[in-house]
Amino acid sequence: MRIAWIGKKTPFCGNVTYSREITNGLLEQGHEVSFLHFAQSVSQDSNELHCQEVPLPFIYKSQVYTIPTFKATKVLTDSLRRIKPDIVHASLTLSPIDFLLPEICEKLDIPLIATFHTPFAGKGAKLVSGTQLLAYQLYAPSLGNYNSVIVFSQLQRELLARMGVPAENIAVIPNGVDVDKYSPGFSAIKAEFKAERLFIYQGRLAPEKNVEALLRAWRQAEMEPQTKLLIVGDGPLRASLEPFYGPEYGIIWLGFVADDHRRIEILRGADVFILPSLVEGLSLSLLEAMACGLACLATEVGADGEVLQDGAGVILDTNRVRSQLRTLLPLFQDHPELALMLGKKARQRVLERYTLSKNITQLEKLYEEVVNRRSLHFRPQHTKKAV
């Protein structure tokens, strides 16, 4: 199948990882993929298989949203007309282009699906809050014009359906990870940081990630000197947090780690992964940590709580993250056998439900259904014209 993928390659975020892993998986299955993304020029990533790239001009681009130039719509339309894909798949990037795609693809007679990444709070809280609520309200009318919309959980599907997106056009396909690439293995990371126990946070350093709750709990728990916390990632809060939570507390700030091999080495060498977010979609960082055999502690937001339920990890209450972590951190420090047990369960959960291969299989099936459904929809009209 010839697929036109519209997504992100920079700056790094979950959307970038999703686009990279899925397009590589589709290429490995023998599909022809063209990758359209906002960039000034084409630059091939050494981590990716070869596929045709099409740069779309932009004015501004961040981890959260993108502002295209006026010319971008024409470049996109002309590129799709030239590529002649069987289907367009948009990994939505919070850009004005997202709202123009249905009209563009309708004119070109190309079926269109989207993956909607926008995070939400989940059970026990308002399903969405603040900017997330606005994003859902903003997108819902447009998503109804896509042939299919992929979300990560049933809860998210119900939310969009209540906002008017046809339920039959919403497909639940959870994120998946490459379980051969992300797997338990040797790592010298503990020796590098002179640690006996190693905890890790990996993600953006932004308000919705609630990292300060983790940092305050860590400092209040008075962890042993040989127990370290690695903060992997960057973002707007780093400058205000790092000066107050430094090496004197066993906290090591690594910043953004782009190299996959290095990130996997860090995960393989750690004992516990912590994700204290207030909102999420379905965290790929969480799934990667689970696949590497880490014990995982995460809040019940987005689909993350669903991933860890029934003993695959520890689910935190968003209203009591700091107090719970203050108790749990010393527990995992003093009882390494607990981390080993939960790490094995986490790995098993990913193998059962969240593999990349399973994700690709479900995606291929959806592509076929959407293409066939659209063909059947237009066939009677064409017959009528012929008569």
C-alpha positions in Angstrom: 0.0 0.0 0.0 1.2 3.5 -0.8 0.9 5.6 2.4 1.4 9.4 2.8 2.3 10.0 6.4 2.0 13.5 7.8 3.7 14.0 11.1 6.7 15.4 13.0 10.4 14.8 13.1 11.5 17.7 15.3 11.6 18.9 18.0 11.6 15.7 20.0 8.3 14.7 21.6 6.0 11.6 21.8 4.5 12.5 18.4 8.0 12.3 16.9 8.7 8.9 18.4 5.3 7.6 17.3 5.8 8.7 13.7 9.3 7.3 13.5 8.4 3.9 15.0 5.1 3.4 13.0 6.6 4.5 9.6 9.6 2.2 10.2 7.2 -0.6 11.0 5.2 0.0 7.9 8.3 0.1 5.7 9.5 -3.2 7.2 6.1 -4.7 6.2 6.8 -3.7 2.6 4.5 -0.7 2.3 5.6 2.4 0.4 5.7 5.4 2.7 6.1 9.1 2.0 6.8 11.2 5.1 5.5 14.8 4.9 6.7 17.0 7.8 7.4 20.6 8.7 11.1 21.3 7.9 13.3 23.7 5.9 14.9 20.8 4.1 15.1 17.0 4.1 17.6 15.4 6.5 17.7 11.6 6.7 17.7 10.2 10.3 20.2 7.3 10.7 17.6 5.6 13.0 15.1 5.4 10.1 14.6 3.2 7.1 14.6 5.0 3.8 11.4 6.7 2.7 10.6 9.7 0.5 10.5 12.9 2.5 8.6 16.1 1.7 9.4 19.2 3.7 6.5 21.5 4.5 7.5 25.2 5.0 6.7 26.7 8.5 7.0 29.9 10.4 7.4 28.4 13.9 7.6 25.0 15.4 7.7 23.7 19.0 7.0 20.5 20.9 3.4 21.6 21.3 2.3 23.3 18.1 3.3 24.4 14.6 2.6 27.5 12.5 2.9 26.8 8.8 3.5 29.4 6.1 0.7 30.3 3.7 2.6 28.3 1.0 2.4 25.1 3.1 -1.1 24.1 2.0 -0.2 24.3 -1.7 3.0 22.3 -1.1 1.0 19.7 0.7 -1.7 19.5 -1.9 0.7 19.4 -4.8 2.8 16.7 -3.1 -0.3 14.5 -2.4 -1.4 14.9 -6.0 2.1 13.8 -7.2 2.5 10.9 -4.7 -1.0 9.5 -5.4 -1.2 7.6 -2.1 -3.8 5.0 -1.3 -4.4 6.6 2.0 -3.2 9.6 4.0 -2.4 9.1 7.7 -1.9 12.3 9.8 -0.3 12.1 13.2 -1.9 15.3 14.3 0.6 18.0 15.2 -1.6 20.8 16.6 -1.4 22.9 13.4 -3.9 24.7 11.2 -3.1 22.1 8.5 -4.9 19.5 10.6 -8.2 21.3 10.0 -7.6 21.7 6.2 -6.7 18.1 5.5 -10.2 16.7 5.2 -11.1 19.2 2.5 -7.8 18.7 0.7 -8.1 14.9 0.7 -11.8 15.1 -0.3 -10.9 17.1 -3.4 -8.1 14.7 -4.2 -10.4 11.7 -3.5 -7.9 10.1 -1.0 -9.1 8.4 2.2 -7.8 10.2 5.4 -7.2 8.9 8.9 -5.7 10.6 11.9 -4.0 9.7 15.2 -5.2 12.1 17.9 -2.5 12.4 20.5 -3.9 15.1 22.8 -3.6 14.0 26.4 -6.4 13.9 29.0 -6.7 13.4 32.7 -8.7 10.2 33.0 -10.6 8.5 35.8 -11.0 10.2 39.1 -10.6 13.7 37.7 -12.1 15.9 35.0 -11.5 13.9 31.8 -9.7 16.9 30.3 -8.7 20.2 31.9 -7.4 23.6 30.8 -5.8 23.6 27.4 -6.5 19.9 26.9 -10.3 20.6 27.1 -9.9 23.4 24.6 -8.0 21.2 22.2 -10.7 18.5 22.4 -13.4 21.0 21.8 -11.5 22.6 19.0 -10.7 19.4 17.2 -13.9 17.4 17.6 -15.9 19.1 14.7 -13.0 18.6 12.3 -12.3 15.0 13.4 -15.8 14.1 12.3 -14.6 14.8 8.7 -11.8 12.3 8.9 -12.6 8.8 7.6 -11.2 7.3 10.8 -9.6 8.6 14.0 -7.2 6.6 16.1 -7.1 7.1 19.9 -5.3 5.1 22.6 -8.1 4.1 25.0 -11.8 3.4 25.2 -12.1 6.3 27.7 -10.7 8.7 25.0 -13.1 7.2 22.4 -16.1 7.8 24.6 -15.0 11.4 25.3 -14.7 12.3 21.6 -18.0 10.5 20.8 -19.7 12.7 23.4 -18.3 15.7 21.6 -19.9 14.7 18.3 -17.3 12.5 16.5 -19.1 9.5 15.1 -18.3 6.6 17.4 -18.1 4.2 14.4 -15.2 6.2 13.0 -13.1 6.1 16.2 -10.6 3.2 16.4 -8.8 2.3 19.6 -5.3 1.3 18.8 -2.9 1.6 21.8 0.7 2.6 21.3 3.2 -0.2 20.9 7.0 -0.6 21.3 9.6 -2.7 19.6 10.1 -5.3 22.2 13.3 -6.6 20.7 14.9 -3.1 20.7 13.5 -2.2 24.1 14.3 -5.2 26.3 16.2 -6.1 29.4 20.0 -6.3 29.0 23.4 -5.4 30.3 24.1 -1.8 31.2 27.0 -0.1 33.0 24.9 3.0 33.9 25.0 2.3 37.6 28.8 2.2 37.7 28.9 5.4 35.6 26.8 7.3 38.2 28.2 5.4 41.2 24.7 4.2 42.2 23.4 1.0 43.9 19.8 1.9 43.2 18.7 4.0 40.2 15.4 5.7 39.7 14.5 7.6 36.5 12.1 10.1 35.1 12.0 10.5 31.3 9.9 13.1 29.5 9.3 16.8 29.0 9.9 19.2 31.9 6.6 21.0 31.7 3.9 21.8 34.2 1.6 19.0 33.0 4.3 16.4 33.8 4.2 17.3 37.5 7.9 16.6 37.9 8.3 19.0 40.9 6.0 16.7 42.9 8.5 13.9 42.3 11.5 16.1 43.1 10.0 17.3 46.4 9.1 13.8 47.4 12.6 12.7 46.7 14.1 15.4 48.8 11.7 14.8 51.6 12.3 11.0 51.6 16.0 11.6 52.3 17.2 8.8 50.1 20.5 7.0 50.7 23.6 8.6 49.0 24.1 5.5 46.8 20.5 5.9 45.5 20.3 8.3 42.5 17.5 9.9 40.5 18.1 10.5 36.8 16.1 13.3 35.1 16.1 12.6 31.4 14.5 15.3 29.3 14.3 19.1 28.8 11.6 21.7 28.8 10.6 25.1 30.2 10.7 24.2 33.9 14.3 22.9 33.9 15.9 26.2 34.6 13.7 26.9 37.6 13.9 23.4 39.1 17.5 22.2 38.6 19.2 24.7 41.0 17.0 23.5 43.9 17.2 19.8 43.3 20.8 18.9 42.4 23.6 16.4 43.1 23.5 17.1 46.8 20.2 15.2 46.9 21.4 12.5 44.5 19.5 14.0 41.5 21.3 14.0 38.2 20.0 16.1 35.3 20.9 14.5 31.9 18.9 16.8 29.7 17.5 15.5 26.4 19.1 12.3 25.2 18.6 11.9 21.5 20.6 8.7 20.9 18.4 5.6 21.2 21.2 3.3 22.3 22.1 5.7 25.2 18.4 5.9 26.3 18.1 2.1 26.2 21.3 1.8 28.2 19.9 4.1 30.8 16.6 2.2 31.0 18.3 -1.2 31.2 20.4 0.0 34.1 17.7 1.6 36.1 15.4 -0.1 38.8 12.3 2.1 38.8 10.6 4.4 36.3 8.4 7.2 37.6 5.8 9.2 35.6 3.9 11.7 37.8 1.9 13.4 35.0 -1.3 15.2 35.4 -2.4 14.5 31.8 -1.2 11.9 29.2 -2.3 10.2 26.1 -0.5 6.8 26.3 3.1 7.4 27.3 5.6 5.8 25.0 8.3 6.5 27.6 6.3 4.4 30.1 5.9 1.5 27.6 9.6 1.6 26.7 10.5 1.4 30.4 8.2 -1.5 31.0 9.6 -3.3 27.9 13.1 -2.9 29.4 11.9 -4.6 32.6 11.6 -1.6 35.0 9.2 -1.4 37.9 6.9 1.5 36.9 5.0 4.0 39.0 2.6 6.3 37.1 -0.5 8.3 37.6 -3.9 7.1 36.4 -4.2 9.6 33.6 -4.8 9.1 29.9 -4.4 5.4 29.3 -1.4 5.0 31.6 -3.4 3.7 34.5 -5.0 1.1 32.2 -1.5 -0.1 31.2 -0.5 -0.7 34.8 -3.7 -2.1 36.2 -4.0 -5.6 37.7 -0.5 -5.6 39.2 1.7 -4.5 36.2 2.9 -1.5 38.1 2.0 1.0 40.8 -0.8 3.5 40.0 -0.5 6.9 41.7 -3.3 9.2 42.6 -2.8 12.6 40.9 -4.0 14.4 44.1 -1.5 12.6 46.3 1.5 12.1 44.1 4.0 13.7 46.5 2.8 11.9 49.7 2.6 8.6 48.0 6.1 8.8 46.4 7.5 9.9 49.8 6.4 6.5 51.1 7.1 4.4 48.0 10.6 5.7 47.1 12.3 4.4 50.3 10.3 1.1 49.9 11.7 0.4 46.5 15.2 1.5 47.6 15.2 -0.9 50.5 13.5 -3.8 48.8 15.1 -4.4 45.3 13.3 -7.7 45.0 10.0 -5.7 44.7 11.4 -3.8 41.7 12.5 -7.0 40.1 9.1 -8.6 40.5 7.2 -5.6 39.1 9.7 -5.2 36.3 9.0 -8.8 35.1 5.3 -8.1 35.3 5.7 -4.9 33.4 7.6 -6.6 30.6 5.0 -9.3 30.4 2.2 -6.8 30.1 3.9 -5.1 27.1 4.5 -8.4 25.4 0.8 -9.3 25.8 -0.8 -6.0 24.8 1.5 -3.2 23.6 4.0 -4.5 21.0 4.8 -2.5 17.9 4.1 -5.5 15.7 0.5 -5.8 17.1 0.1 -2.0 16.6 1.1 -2.3 12.9 -1.2 -5.3 12.3 -4.2 -3.4 13.7 -3.2 -0.3 11.6 -2.9 -2.3 8.4 -6.4 -3.8 9.0 -7.8 -0.3 9.6 -6.2 1.0 6.4 -7.8 -1.8 4.4 -11.2 -1.2 6.0 -11.1 2.6 5.4 -10.0 2.1 1.7 -12.6 -0.5 1.1 -15.4 1.4 2.8 -14.6 4.5 0.8 -14.6 2.5 -2.5 -18.0 1.0 -1.6 -19.3 4.4 -0.7 -18.4 6.0 -4.1 -19.2 3.0 -6.3 -23.0 3.6 -6.5 -22.5 7.2 -7.5 -20.1 6.3 -10.3 -22.6 3.7 -11.5 -25.4 6.2 -11.5 -23.3 8.7 -13.6 -22.5 5.9 -16.1 -26.2 5.2 -16.6 
